[in-house]
Amino acid sequence: MKKISVSLSGHQTSVSLEDEFITALHKIAQRRKTSVAALIAEIDDTRKLGDNLSSAIRVWVLKYFQQ
């Protein structure tokens, strides 16, 4: 488990994710020609109010690779 620190809406935040999800985020960012921070911001913007950001990232990554 590792922490990733990013700025979301002007506020610094960190999420704890397993190495596999961090690797997956980097691969997706590379494919989409964007940054991991931009991906996390996109996920943050689309998650339901009250949903945990780390969990939302895991679900988003899973759905990405299921497509």
All heavy atoms as TSV, in Angstrom:
chain	resi	resn	atom	element	x	y	z
A	1	MET	N	N	0.849	-1.174	0.000
A	1	MET	CA	C	0.000	0.000	0.000
A	1	MET	C	C	0.891	1.232	0.000
A	1	MET	O	O	1.827	1.335	0.769
A	1	MET	CB	C	-0.873	-0.045	1.250
A	1	MET	CG	C	-1.974	0.944	1.323
A	1	MET	SD	S	-3.472	0.591	0.402
A	1	MET	CE	C	-4.193	-0.766	1.277
A	2	LYS	N	N	0.579	2.141	-0.918
A	2	LYS	CA	C	1.335	3.387	-1.025
A	2	LYS	C	C	0.365	4.550	-1.068
A	2	LYS	O	O	-0.792	4.391	-1.432
A	2	LYS	CB	C	2.172	3.409	-2.297
A	2	LYS	CG	C	3.343	2.472	-2.275
A	2	LYS	CD	C	4.174	2.670	-3.523
A	2	LYS	CE	C	5.345	1.693	-3.521
A	2	LYS	NZ	N	6.116	1.780	-4.749
A	3	LYS	N	N	0.871	5.732	-0.717
A	3	LYS	CA	C	0.071	6.944	-0.791
A	3	LYS	C	C	0.466	7.746	-2.022
A	3	LYS	O	O	1.631	7.852	-2.356
A	3	LYS	CB	C	0.271	7.797	0.457
A	3	LYS	CG	C	-0.459	7.290	1.651
A	3	LYS	CD	C	-0.456	8.315	2.753
A	3	LYS	CE	C	-1.286	7.763	3.905
A	3	LYS	NZ	N	-1.562	8.780	4.889
A	4	ILE	N	N	-0.549	8.302	-2.675
A	4	ILE	CA	C	-0.353	9.215	-3.789
A	4	ILE	C	C	-0.909	10.560	-3.336
A	4	ILE	O	O	-2.047	10.633	-2.865
A	4	ILE	CB	C	-1.114	8.759	-5.048
A	4	ILE	CG1	C	-0.602	7.433	-5.552
A	4	ILE	CG2	C	-1.010	9.806	-6.143
A	4	ILE	CD1	C	-1.377	6.918	-6.748
A	5	SER	N	N	-0.136	11.606	-3.472
A	5	SER	CA	C	-0.596	12.955	-3.131
A	5	SER	C	C	-0.900	13.717	-4.403
A	5	SER	O	O	-0.107	13.718	-5.346
A	5	SER	CB	C	0.468	13.693	-2.330
A	5	SER	OG	O	0.678	13.073	-1.098
A	6	VAL	N	N	-2.076	14.340	-4.440
A	6	VAL	CA	C	-2.492	15.142	-5.596
A	6	VAL	C	C	-3.251	16.370	-5.116
A	6	VAL	O	O	-3.727	16.410	-3.988
A	6	VAL	CB	C	-3.389	14.339	-6.573
A	6	VAL	CG1	C	-2.633	13.223	-7.238
A	6	VAL	CG2	C	-4.615	13.809	-5.875
A	7	SER	N	N	-3.359	17.337	-5.991
A	7	SER	CA	C	-4.144	18.528	-5.708
A	7	SER	C	C	-5.477	18.396	-6.428
A	7	SER	O	O	-5.520	18.224	-7.645
A	7	SER	CB	C	-3.395	19.764	-6.191
A	7	SER	OG	O	-4.160	20.917	-5.939
A	8	LEU	N	N	-6.571	18.438	-5.669
A	8	LEU	CA	C	-7.918	18.353	-6.237
A	8	LEU	C	C	-8.682	19.618	-5.873
A	8	LEU	O	O	-8.840	19.933	-4.693
A	8	LEU	CB	C	-8.662	17.132	-5.696
A	8	LEU	CG	C	-8.062	15.769	-6.009
A	8	LEU	CD1	C	-8.835	14.674	-5.292
A	8	LEU	CD2	C	-8.047	15.511	-7.504
A	9	SER	N	N	-9.108	20.335	-6.880
A	9	SER	CA	C	-9.844	21.587	-6.666
A	9	SER	C	C	-9.079	22.542	-5.753
A	9	SER	O	O	-9.651	23.184	-4.872
A	9	SER	CB	C	-11.229	21.296	-6.086
A	9	SER	OG	O	-11.963	20.448	-6.927
A	10	GLY	N	N	-7.771	22.569	-5.921
A	10	GLY	CA	C	-6.942	23.474	-5.160
A	10	GLY	C	C	-6.575	23.006	-3.759
A	10	GLY	O	O	-5.942	23.732	-3.008
A	11	HIS	N	N	-6.988	21.794	-3.408
A	11	HIS	CA	C	-6.685	21.248	-2.087
A	11	HIS	C	C	-5.808	20.008	-2.218
A	11	HIS	O	O	-6.091	19.128	-3.031
A	11	HIS	CB	C	-7.972	20.877	-1.343
A	11	HIS	CG	C	-8.884	22.026	-1.128
A	11	HIS	ND1	N	-8.659	22.992	-0.175
A	11	HIS	CD2	C	-10.027	22.397	-1.756
A	11	HIS	CE1	C	-9.620	23.888	-0.222
A	11	HIS	NE2	N	-10.465	23.556	-1.182
A	12	GLN	N	N	-4.760	19.954	-1.418
A	12	GLN	CA	C	-3.861	18.805	-1.414
A	12	GLN	C	C	-4.559	17.647	-0.700
A	12	GLN	O	O	-5.155	17.820	0.359
A	12	GLN	CB	C	-2.588	19.199	-0.678
A	12	GLN	CG	C	-1.297	18.562	-1.060
A	12	GLN	CD	C	-0.971	18.446	-2.525
A	12	GLN	OE1	O	-1.336	19.254	-3.365
A	12	GLN	NE2	N	-0.244	17.421	-2.841
A	13	THR	N	N	-4.537	16.463	-1.305
A	13	THR	CA	C	-5.111	15.271	-0.688
A	13	THR	C	C	-4.242	14.077	-1.029
A	13	THR	O	O	-3.435	14.123	-1.956
A	13	THR	CB	C	-6.571	15.049	-1.141
A	13	THR	OG1	O	-7.161	14.033	-0.341
A	13	THR	CG2	C	-6.650	14.645	-2.604
A	14	SER	N	N	-4.379	13.024	-0.277
A	14	SER	CA	C	-3.637	11.811	-0.590
A	14	SER	C	C	-4.580	10.623	-0.509
A	14	SER	O	O	-5.561	10.634	0.242
A	14	SER	CB	C	-2.452	11.621	0.360
A	14	SER	OG	O	-2.893	11.464	1.681
A	15	VAL	N	N	-4.293	9.624	-1.326
A	15	VAL	CA	C	-5.067	8.383	-1.331
A	15	VAL	C	C	-4.098	7.219	-1.159
A	15	VAL	O	O	-2.969	7.262	-1.658
A	15	VAL	CB	C	-5.887	8.210	-2.627
A	15	VAL	CG1	C	-7.003	9.224	-2.718
A	15	VAL	CG2	C	-5.023	8.285	-3.856
A	16	SER	N	N	-4.543	6.214	-0.452
A	16	SER	CA	C	-3.741	5.000	-0.267
A	16	SER	C	C	-4.263	3.932	-1.210
A	16	SER	O	O	-5.463	3.633	-1.217
A	16	SER	CB	C	-3.845	4.508	1.175
A	16	SER	OG	O	-3.283	5.440	2.052
A	17	LEU	N	N	-3.358	3.386	-2.017
A	17	LEU	CA	C	-3.719	2.357	-2.991
A	17	LEU	C	C	-2.657	1.268	-3.017
A	17	LEU	O	O	-1.479	1.526	-2.761
A	17	LEU	CB	C	-3.833	2.955	-4.394
A	17	LEU	CG	C	-4.947	3.949	-4.650
A	17	LEU	CD1	C	-4.723	4.644	-5.978
A	17	LEU	CD2	C	-6.291	3.254	-4.629
A	18	GLU	N	N	-3.084	0.090	-3.392
A	18	GLU	CA	C	-2.155	-1.007	-3.590
A	18	GLU	C	C	-1.287	-0.707	-4.800
A	18	GLU	O	O	-1.691	0.009	-5.713
A	18	GLU	CB	C	-2.934	-2.321	-3.821
A	18	GLU	CG	C	-3.712	-2.809	-2.628
A	18	GLU	CD	C	-5.036	-2.092	-2.385
A	18	GLU	OE1	O	-5.447	-1.262	-3.234
A	18	GLU	OE2	O	-5.654	-2.342	-1.345
A	19	ASP	N	N	-0.083	-1.273	-4.806
A	19	ASP	CA	C	0.867	-1.048	-5.904
A	19	ASP	C	C	0.252	-1.359	-7.270
A	19	ASP	O	O	0.514	-0.660	-8.250
A	19	ASP	CB	C	2.125	-1.899	-5.712
A	19	ASP	CG	C	2.974	-1.445	-4.532
A	19	ASP	OD1	O	2.836	-0.285	-4.108
A	19	ASP	OD2	O	3.774	-2.260	-4.047
A	20	GLU	N	N	-0.561	-2.401	-7.324
A	20	GLU	CA	C	-1.167	-2.808	-8.602
A	20	GLU	C	C	-2.079	-1.719	-9.169
A	20	GLU	O	O	-2.119	-1.503	-10.385
A	20	GLU	CB	C	-1.955	-4.110	-8.434
A	20	GLU	CG	C	-1.084	-5.320	-8.119
A	20	GLU	CD	C	-0.715	-5.481	-6.640
A	20	GLU	OE1	O	-1.095	-4.627	-5.809
A	20	GLU	OE2	O	-0.042	-6.473	-6.323
A	21	PHE	N	N	-2.814	-1.034	-8.308
A	21	PHE	CA	C	-3.693	0.037	-8.781
A	21	PHE	C	C	-2.895	1.270	-9.185
A	21	PHE	O	O	-3.257	1.960	-10.139
A	21	PHE	CB	C	-4.747	0.385	-7.727
A	21	PHE	CG	C	-5.844	-0.631	-7.655
A	21	PHE	CD1	C	-5.856	-1.584	-6.650
A	21	PHE	CD2	C	-6.861	-0.668	-8.599
A	21	PHE	CE1	C	-6.853	-2.544	-6.589
A	21	PHE	CE2	C	-7.857	-1.618	-8.554
A	21	PHE	CZ	C	-7.857	-2.564	-7.532
A	22	ILE	N	N	-1.819	1.530	-8.498
A	22	ILE	CA	C	-0.953	2.648	-8.870
A	22	ILE	C	C	-0.333	2.379	-10.240
A	22	ILE	O	O	-0.320	3.256	-11.117
A	22	ILE	CB	C	0.127	2.885	-7.802
A	22	ILE	CG1	C	-0.534	3.361	-6.498
A	22	ILE	CG2	C	1.164	3.896	-8.284
A	22	ILE	CD1	C	0.384	3.404	-5.308
A	23	THR	N	N	0.145	1.160	-10.446
A	23	THR	CA	C	0.702	0.776	-11.746
A	23	THR	C	C	-0.358	0.909	-12.832
A	23	THR	O	O	-0.087	1.438	-13.922
A	23	THR	CB	C	1.245	-0.665	-11.691
A	23	THR	OG1	O	2.285	-0.721	-10.708
A	23	THR	CG2	C	1.779	-1.112	-13.039
A	24	ALA	N	N	-1.568	0.451	-12.544
A	24	ALA	CA	C	-2.660	0.535	-13.515
A	24	ALA	C	C	-2.980	1.987	-13.845
A	24	ALA	O	O	-3.186	2.327	-15.020
A	24	ALA	CB	C	-3.900	-0.182	-12.986
A	25	LEU	N	N	-3.013	2.856	-12.848
A	25	LEU	CA	C	-3.272	4.277	-13.099
A	25	LEU	C	C	-2.206	4.878	-14.013
A	25	LEU	O	O	-2.524	5.652	-14.929
A	25	LEU	CB	C	-3.319	5.056	-11.787
A	25	LEU	CG	C	-4.611	5.001	-10.994
A	25	LEU	CD1	C	-4.426	5.682	-9.642
A	25	LEU	CD2	C	-5.753	5.660	-11.755
A	26	HIS	N	N	-0.959	4.515	-13.789
A	26	HIS	CA	C	0.127	5.022	-14.640
A	26	HIS	C	C	-0.031	4.526	-16.072
A	26	HIS	O	O	0.166	5.296	-17.029
A	26	HIS	CB	C	1.489	4.621	-14.077
A	26	HIS	CG	C	1.914	5.448	-12.913
A	26	HIS	ND1	N	2.424	6.718	-13.033
A	26	HIS	CD2	C	1.890	5.192	-11.584
A	26	HIS	CE1	C	2.699	7.218	-11.843
A	26	HIS	NE2	N	2.377	6.303	-10.939
A	27	LYS	N	N	-0.421	3.264	-16.251
A	27	LYS	CA	C	-0.620	2.716	-17.604
A	27	LYS	C	C	-1.772	3.419	-18.306
A	27	LYS	O	O	-1.678	3.756	-19.492
A	27	LYS	CB	C	-0.886	1.214	-17.532
A	27	LYS	CG	C	0.348	0.416	-17.225
A	27	LYS	CD	C	0.049	-1.072	-17.207
A	27	LYS	CE	C	1.315	-1.841	-16.860
A	27	LYS	NZ	N	1.110	-3.294	-16.844
A	28	ILE	N	N	-2.870	3.634	-17.595
A	28	ILE	CA	C	-4.026	4.306	-18.187
A	28	ILE	C	C	-3.663	5.744	-18.552
A	28	ILE	O	O	-4.005	6.217	-19.644
A	28	ILE	CB	C	-5.233	4.271	-17.224
A	28	ILE	CG1	C	-5.695	2.821	-16.998
A	28	ILE	CG2	C	-6.375	5.124	-17.770
A	28	ILE	CD1	C	-6.661	2.656	-15.829
A	29	ALA	N	N	-2.970	6.438	-17.667
A	29	ALA	CA	C	-2.562	7.816	-17.948
A	29	ALA	C	C	-1.688	7.876	-19.198
A	29	ALA	O	O	-1.852	8.765	-20.040
A	29	ALA	CB	C	-1.828	8.396	-16.741
A	30	GLN	N	N	-0.784	6.918	-19.302
A	30	GLN	CA	C	0.097	6.866	-20.479
A	30	GLN	C	C	-0.724	6.653	-21.759
A	30	GLN	O	O	-0.519	7.333	-22.755
A	30	GLN	CB	C	1.085	5.720	-20.302
A	30	GLN	CG	C	2.433	5.961	-20.862
A	30	GLN	CD	C	3.393	4.843	-20.483
A	30	GLN	OE1	O	3.001	3.708	-20.209
A	30	GLN	NE2	N	4.663	5.177	-20.446
A	31	ARG	N	N	-1.667	5.719	-21.709
A	31	ARG	CA	C	-2.513	5.435	-22.877
A	31	ARG	C	C	-3.343	6.647	-23.281
A	31	ARG	O	O	-3.579	6.875	-24.464
A	31	ARG	CB	C	-3.463	4.270	-22.584
A	31	ARG	CG	C	-2.793	2.934	-22.507
A	31	ARG	CD	C	-3.795	1.859	-22.178
A	31	ARG	NE	N	-3.131	0.571	-22.009
A	31	ARG	CZ	C	-3.766	-0.541	-21.697
A	31	ARG	NH1	N	-5.076	-0.545	-21.515
A	31	ARG	NH2	N	-3.103	-1.672	-21.569
A	32	ARG	N	N	-3.816	7.381	-22.285
A	32	ARG	CA	C	-4.679	8.530	-22.548
A	32	ARG	C	C	-3.892	9.828	-22.719
A	32	ARG	O	O	-4.486	10.890	-22.921
A	32	ARG	CB	C	-5.695	8.671	-21.418
A	32	ARG	CG	C	-6.667	7.490	-21.377
A	32	ARG	CD	C	-7.643	7.590	-20.236
A	32	ARG	NE	N	-8.562	8.711	-20.428
A	32	ARG	CZ	C	-9.525	9.022	-19.570
A	32	ARG	NH1	N	-9.697	8.304	-18.483
A	32	ARG	NH2	N	-10.306	10.041	-19.803
A	33	LYS	N	N	-2.570	9.723	-22.620
A	33	LYS	CA	C	-1.686	10.886	-22.765
A	33	LYS	C	C	-2.075	12.005	-21.791
A	33	LYS	O	O	-2.265	13.168	-22.174
A	33	LYS	CB	C	-1.667	11.386	-24.206
A	33	LYS	CG	C	-1.084	10.383	-25.178
A	33	LYS	CD	C	-1.093	10.931	-26.574
A	33	LYS	CE	C	-0.456	10.098	-27.615
A	33	LYS	NZ	N	-0.411	8.703	-27.607
A	34	THR	N	N	-2.182	11.620	-20.534
A	34	THR	CA	C	-2.519	12.561	-19.473
A	34	THR	C	C	-1.731	12.188	-18.221
A	34	THR	O	O	-0.923	11.262	-18.255
A	34	THR	CB	C	-4.048	12.562	-19.211
A	34	THR	OG1	O	-4.373	13.651	-18.355
A	34	THR	CG2	C	-4.532	11.263	-18.608
A	35	SER	N	N	-1.954	12.890	-17.148
A	35	SER	CA	C	-1.251	12.594	-15.902
A	35	SER	C	C	-2.134	11.772	-14.956
A	35	SER	O	O	-3.358	11.755	-15.095
A	35	SER	CB	C	-0.848	13.890	-15.208
A	35	SER	OG	O	-2.000	14.582	-14.770
A	36	VAL	N	N	-1.485	11.127	-14.016
A	36	VAL	CA	C	-2.217	10.383	-12.990
A	36	VAL	C	C	-3.082	11.359	-12.191
A	36	VAL	O	O	-4.237	11.059	-11.870
A	36	VAL	CB	C	-1.253	9.601	-12.073
A	36	VAL	CG1	C	-1.967	9.039	-10.864
A	36	VAL	CG2	C	-0.568	8.482	-12.854
A	37	ALA	N	N	-2.554	12.531	-11.902
A	37	ALA	CA	C	-3.320	13.538	-11.162
A	37	ALA	C	C	-4.592	13.925	-11.915
A	37	ALA	O	O	-5.654	14.097	-11.308
A	37	ALA	CB	C	-2.461	14.769	-10.897
A	38	ALA	N	N	-4.500	14.054	-13.241
A	38	ALA	CA	C	-5.676	14.391	-14.045
A	38	ALA	C	C	-6.705	13.263	-14.003
A	38	ALA	O	O	-7.916	13.521	-13.937
A	38	ALA	CB	C	-5.272	14.693	-15.477
A	39	LEU	N	N	-6.243	12.026	-14.042
A	39	LEU	CA	C	-7.158	10.890	-13.936
A	39	LEU	C	C	-7.875	10.886	-12.594
A	39	LEU	O	O	-9.089	10.689	-12.524
A	39	LEU	CB	C	-6.412	9.559	-14.090
A	39	LEU	CG	C	-5.984	9.137	-15.473
A	39	LEU	CD1	C	-5.250	7.798	-15.400
A	39	LEU	CD2	C	-7.166	9.032	-16.400
A	40	ILE	N	N	-7.112	11.095	-11.533
A	40	ILE	CA	C	-7.707	11.103	-10.198
A	40	ILE	C	C	-8.708	12.252	-10.074
A	40	ILE	O	O	-9.784	12.076	-9.489
A	40	ILE	CB	C	-6.612	11.164	-9.116
A	40	ILE	CG1	C	-5.823	9.844	-9.120
A	40	ILE	CG2	C	-7.225	11.423	-7.737
A	40	ILE	CD1	C	-4.620	9.822	-8.200
A	41	ALA	N	N	-8.401	13.397	-10.658
A	41	ALA	CA	C	-9.344	14.523	-10.634
A	41	ALA	C	C	-10.626	14.166	-11.381
A	41	ALA	O	O	-11.731	14.496	-10.929
A	41	ALA	CB	C	-8.698	15.766	-11.244
A	42	GLU	N	N	-10.494	13.476	-12.517
A	42	GLU	CA	C	-11.659	13.038	-13.289
A	42	GLU	C	C	-12.515	12.076	-12.460
A	42	GLU	O	O	-13.738	12.186	-12.418
A	42	GLU	CB	C	-11.186	12.354	-14.573
A	42	GLU	CG	C	-12.295	11.805	-15.435
A	42	GLU	CD	C	-11.782	11.059	-16.655
A	42	GLU	OE1	O	-10.688	11.398	-17.159
A	42	GLU	OE2	O	-12.473	10.129	-17.101
A	43	ILE	N	N	-11.855	11.126	-11.808
A	43	ILE	CA	C	-12.566	10.156	-10.968
A	43	ILE	C	C	-13.254	10.887	-9.813
A	43	ILE	O	O	-14.413	10.610	-9.488
A	43	ILE	CB	C	-11.598	9.079	-10.448
A	43	ILE	CG1	C	-11.060	8.253	-11.619
A	43	ILE	CG2	C	-12.276	8.171	-9.422
A	43	ILE	CD1	C	-9.832	7.413	-11.296
A	44	ASP	N	N	-12.556	11.832	-9.211
A	44	ASP	CA	C	-13.110	12.598	-8.102
A	44	ASP	C	C	-14.349	13.377	-8.538
A	44	ASP	O	O	-15.338	13.440	-7.807
A	44	ASP	CB	C	-12.048	13.548	-7.546
A	44	ASP	CG	C	-12.520	14.321	-6.337
A	44	ASP	OD1	O	-13.040	13.697	-5.385
A	44	ASP	OD2	O	-12.366	15.557	-6.321
A	45	ASP	N	N	-14.308	13.948	-9.725
A	45	ASP	CA	C	-15.440	14.732	-10.236
A	45	ASP	C	C	-16.672	13.882	-10.516
A	45	ASP	O	O	-17.791	14.396	-10.491
A	45	ASP	CB	C	-15.052	15.471	-11.523
A	45	ASP	CG	C	-14.120	16.642	-11.268
A	45	ASP	OD1	O	-14.020	17.090	-10.100
A	45	ASP	OD2	O	-13.478	17.095	-12.236
A	46	THR	N	N	-16.474	12.595	-10.803
A	46	THR	CA	C	-17.599	11.738	-11.191
A	46	THR	C	C	-18.079	10.799	-10.088
A	46	THR	O	O	-19.091	10.148	-10.252
A	46	THR	CB	C	-17.245	10.894	-12.431
A	46	THR	OG1	O	-16.114	10.068	-12.135
A	46	THR	CG2	C	-16.932	11.776	-13.629
A	47	ARG	N	N	-17.372	10.761	-8.959
A	47	ARG	CA	C	-17.802	9.835	-7.895
A	47	ARG	C	C	-19.004	10.394	-7.152
A	47	ARG	O	O	-19.230	11.604	-7.108
A	47	ARG	CB	C	-16.660	9.536	-6.937
A	47	ARG	CG	C	-16.265	10.677	-6.040
A	47	ARG	CD	C	-15.101	10.277	-5.155
A	47	ARG	NE	N	-14.506	11.476	-4.570
A	47	ARG	CZ	C	-14.301	11.645	-3.283
A	47	ARG	NH1	N	-14.614	10.685	-2.432
A	47	ARG	NH2	N	-13.757	12.753	-2.838
A	48	LYS	N	N	-19.759	9.481	-6.573
A	48	LYS	CA	C	-20.945	9.867	-5.813
A	48	LYS	C	C	-20.532	10.521	-4.506
A	48	LYS	O	O	-19.531	10.139	-3.894
A	48	LYS	CB	C	-21.805	8.647	-5.517
A	48	LYS	CG	C	-22.396	8.002	-6.738
A	48	LYS	CD	C	-23.178	6.769	-6.370
A	48	LYS	CE	C	-23.630	6.033	-7.604
A	48	LYS	NZ	N	-24.184	4.718	-7.274
A	49	LEU	N	N	-21.315	11.491	-4.086
A	49	LEU	CA	C	-21.069	12.185	-2.826
A	49	LEU	C	C	-21.016	11.168	-1.685
A	49	LEU	O	O	-21.892	10.313	-1.574
A	49	LEU	CB	C	-22.165	13.213	-2.563
A	49	LEU	CG	C	-21.955	14.126	-1.364
A	49	LEU	CD1	C	-20.702	14.983	-1.563
A	49	LEU	CD2	C	-23.161	15.014	-1.161
A	50	GLY	N	N	-19.968	11.231	-0.901
A	50	GLY	CA	C	-19.822	10.322	0.231
A	50	GLY	C	C	-19.006	9.079	-0.077
A	50	GLY	O	O	-18.599	8.374	0.842
A	51	ASP	N	N	-18.782	8.793	-1.374
A	51	ASP	CA	C	-17.948	7.636	-1.735
A	51	ASP	C	C	-16.492	7.931	-1.411
A	51	ASP	O	O	-16.009	9.045	-1.637
A	51	ASP	CB	C	-18.065	7.304	-3.227
A	51	ASP	CG	C	-19.326	6.546	-3.572
A	51	ASP	OD1	O	-20.115	6.245	-2.647
A	51	ASP	OD2	O	-19.527	6.261	-4.765
A	52	ASN	N	N	-15.810	6.950	-0.904
A	52	ASN	CA	C	-14.395	7.048	-0.586
A	52	ASN	C	C	-13.601	7.164	-1.881
A	52	ASN	O	O	-13.826	6.399	-2.822
A	52	ASN	CB	C	-14.003	5.799	0.211
A	52	ASN	CG	C	-12.556	5.743	0.536
A	52	ASN	OD1	O	-11.749	5.397	-0.321
A	52	ASN	ND2	N	-12.224	6.070	1.763
A	53	LEU	N	N	-12.666	8.116	-1.960
A	53	LEU	CA	C	-11.906	8.334	-3.193
A	53	LEU	C	C	-11.059	7.121	-3.557
A	53	LEU	O	O	-11.019	6.724	-4.727
A	53	LEU	CB	C	-11.040	9.587	-3.085
A	53	LEU	CG	C	-10.212	9.945	-4.316
A	53	LEU	CD1	C	-11.096	10.101	-5.557
A	53	LEU	CD2	C	-9.409	11.214	-4.064
A	54	SER	N	N	-10.397	6.511	-2.593
A	54	SER	CA	C	-9.578	5.332	-2.893
A	54	SER	C	C	-10.431	4.213	-3.490
A	54	SER	O	O	-10.044	3.571	-4.461
A	54	SER	CB	C	-8.873	4.823	-1.630
A	54	SER	OG	O	-7.946	5.763	-1.162
A	55	SER	N	N	-11.601	3.997	-2.917
A	55	SER	CA	C	-12.506	2.965	-3.437
A	55	SER	C	C	-12.998	3.325	-4.831
A	55	SER	O	O	-13.085	2.460	-5.708
A	55	SER	CB	C	-13.700	2.775	-2.500
A	55	SER	OG	O	-13.273	2.307	-1.248
A	56	ALA	N	N	-13.322	4.605	-5.018
A	56	ALA	CA	C	-13.791	5.049	-6.335
A	56	ALA	C	C	-12.715	4.829	-7.402
A	56	ALA	O	O	-13.020	4.438	-8.533
A	56	ALA	CB	C	-14.191	6.528	-6.271
A	57	ILE	N	N	-11.458	5.057	-7.046
A	57	ILE	CA	C	-10.357	4.829	-7.984
A	57	ILE	C	C	-10.272	3.353	-8.342
A	57	ILE	O	O	-10.142	2.990	-9.509
A	57	ILE	CB	C	-9.024	5.338	-7.404
A	57	ILE	CG1	C	-9.039	6.863	-7.301
A	57	ILE	CG2	C	-7.843	4.853	-8.248
A	57	ILE	CD1	C	-7.887	7.459	-6.507
A	58	ARG	N	N	-10.351	2.484	-7.346
A	58	ARG	CA	C	-10.265	1.042	-7.601
A	58	ARG	C	C	-11.373	0.584	-8.539
A	58	ARG	O	O	-11.133	-0.166	-9.492
A	58	ARG	CB	C	-10.331	0.269	-6.285
A	58	ARG	CG	C	-9.096	0.390	-5.441
A	58	ARG	CD	C	-9.232	-0.484	-4.183
A	58	ARG	NE	N	-8.161	-0.220	-3.259
A	58	ARG	CZ	C	-8.243	0.635	-2.237
A	58	ARG	NH1	N	-9.367	1.304	-1.993
A	58	ARG	NH2	N	-7.204	0.818	-1.437
A	59	VAL	N	N	-12.592	1.032	-8.290
A	59	VAL	CA	C	-13.731	0.643	-9.128
A	59	VAL	C	C	-13.554	1.192	-10.536
A	59	VAL	O	O	-13.798	0.491	-11.526
A	59	VAL	CB	C	-15.063	1.121	-8.502
A	59	VAL	CG1	C	-16.220	0.944	-9.466
A	59	VAL	CG2	C	-15.321	0.376	-7.197
A	60	TRP	N	N	-13.095	2.443	-10.657
A	60	TRP	CA	C	-12.897	3.056	-11.964
A	60	TRP	C	C	-11.854	2.280	-12.779
A	60	TRP	O	O	-12.045	2.022	-13.961
A	60	TRP	CB	C	-12.469	4.514	-11.769
A	60	TRP	CG	C	-12.432	5.324	-13.035
A	60	TRP	CD1	C	-13.432	6.065	-13.568
A	60	TRP	CD2	C	-11.317	5.464	-13.921
A	60	TRP	NE1	N	-13.011	6.664	-14.727
A	60	TRP	CE2	C	-11.719	6.305	-14.971
A	60	TRP	CE3	C	-10.019	4.949	-13.926
A	60	TRP	CZ2	C	-10.868	6.658	-16.010
A	60	TRP	CZ3	C	-9.171	5.298	-14.966
A	60	TRP	CH2	C	-9.596	6.136	-15.995
A	61	VAL	N	N	-10.749	1.917	-12.131
A	61	VAL	CA	C	-9.690	1.151	-12.811
A	61	VAL	C	C	-10.232	-0.205	-13.257
A	61	VAL	O	O	-9.993	-0.643	-14.388
A	61	VAL	CB	C	-8.450	0.982	-11.897
A	61	VAL	CG1	C	-7.485	-0.045	-12.466
A	61	VAL	CG2	C	-7.748	2.326	-11.701
A	62	LEU	N	N	-10.971	-0.868	-12.394
A	62	LEU	CA	C	-11.563	-2.164	-12.746
A	62	LEU	C	C	-12.460	-2.023	-13.967
A	62	LEU	O	O	-12.341	-2.797	-14.934
A	62	LEU	CB	C	-12.344	-2.722	-11.562
A	62	LEU	CG	C	-13.115	-4.011	-11.824
A	62	LEU	CD1	C	-12.164	-5.157	-12.137
A	62	LEU	CD2	C	-13.983	-4.346	-10.622
A	63	LYS	N	N	-13.337	-1.037	-13.942
A	63	LYS	CA	C	-14.251	-0.825	-15.076
A	63	LYS	C	C	-13.492	-0.482	-16.354
A	63	LYS	O	O	-13.875	-0.916	-17.436
A	63	LYS	CB	C	-15.260	0.275	-14.754
A	63	LYS	CG	C	-16.314	-0.168	-13.753
A	63	LYS	CD	C	-17.298	0.954	-13.472
A	63	LYS	CE	C	-18.368	0.503	-12.495
A	63	LYS	NZ	N	-19.324	1.590	-12.210
A	64	TYR	N	N	-12.421	0.281	-16.233
A	64	TYR	CA	C	-11.616	0.640	-17.409
A	64	TYR	C	C	-11.105	-0.618	-18.101
A	64	TYR	O	O	-11.191	-0.736	-19.324
A	64	TYR	CB	C	-10.438	1.522	-16.977
A	64	TYR	CG	C	-9.531	1.886	-18.124
A	64	TYR	CD1	C	-9.772	3.018	-18.901
A	64	TYR	CD2	C	-8.418	1.089	-18.453
A	64	TYR	CE1	C	-8.944	3.347	-19.960
A	64	TYR	CE2	C	-7.591	1.419	-19.508
A	64	TYR	CZ	C	-7.859	2.542	-20.263
A	64	TYR	OH	O	-7.042	2.857	-21.320
A	65	PHE	N	N	-10.586	-1.555	-17.328
A	65	PHE	CA	C	-10.008	-2.753	-17.923
A	65	PHE	C	C	-11.062	-3.799	-18.303
A	65	PHE	O	O	-10.768	-4.706	-19.065
A	65	PHE	CB	C	-8.936	-3.370	-17.015
A	65	PHE	CG	C	-7.654	-2.584	-17.037
A	65	PHE	CD1	C	-7.250	-1.839	-15.943
A	65	PHE	CD2	C	-6.862	-2.560	-18.171
A	65	PHE	CE1	C	-6.067	-1.105	-15.966
A	65	PHE	CE2	C	-5.672	-1.828	-18.224
A	65	PHE	CZ	C	-5.290	-1.102	-17.121
A	66	GLN	N	N	-12.283	-3.627	-17.820
A	66	GLN	CA	C	-13.363	-4.525	-18.230
A	66	GLN	C	C	-13.955	-4.128	-19.574
A	66	GLN	O	O	-14.602	-4.918	-20.223
A	66	GLN	CB	C	-14.476	-4.554	-17.176
A	66	GLN	CG	C	-14.116	-5.330	-15.938
A	66	GLN	CD	C	-15.199	-5.306	-14.886
A	66	GLN	OE1	O	-15.969	-4.357	-14.792
A	66	GLN	NE2	N	-15.254	-6.350	-14.086
A	67	GLN	N	N	-13.718	-2.897	-19.986
A	67	GLN	CA	C	-14.270	-2.403	-21.255
A	67	GLN	C	C	-13.556	-2.992	-22.446
A	67	GLN	O	O	-12.431	-3.283	-22.465
A	67	GLN	CB	C	-14.193	-0.893	-21.329
A	67	GLN	CG	C	-15.074	-0.217	-20.328
A	67	GLN	CD	C	-14.939	1.301	-20.367
A	67	GLN	OE1	O	-14.249	1.867	-21.194
A	67	GLN	NE2	N	-15.595	1.967	-19.449
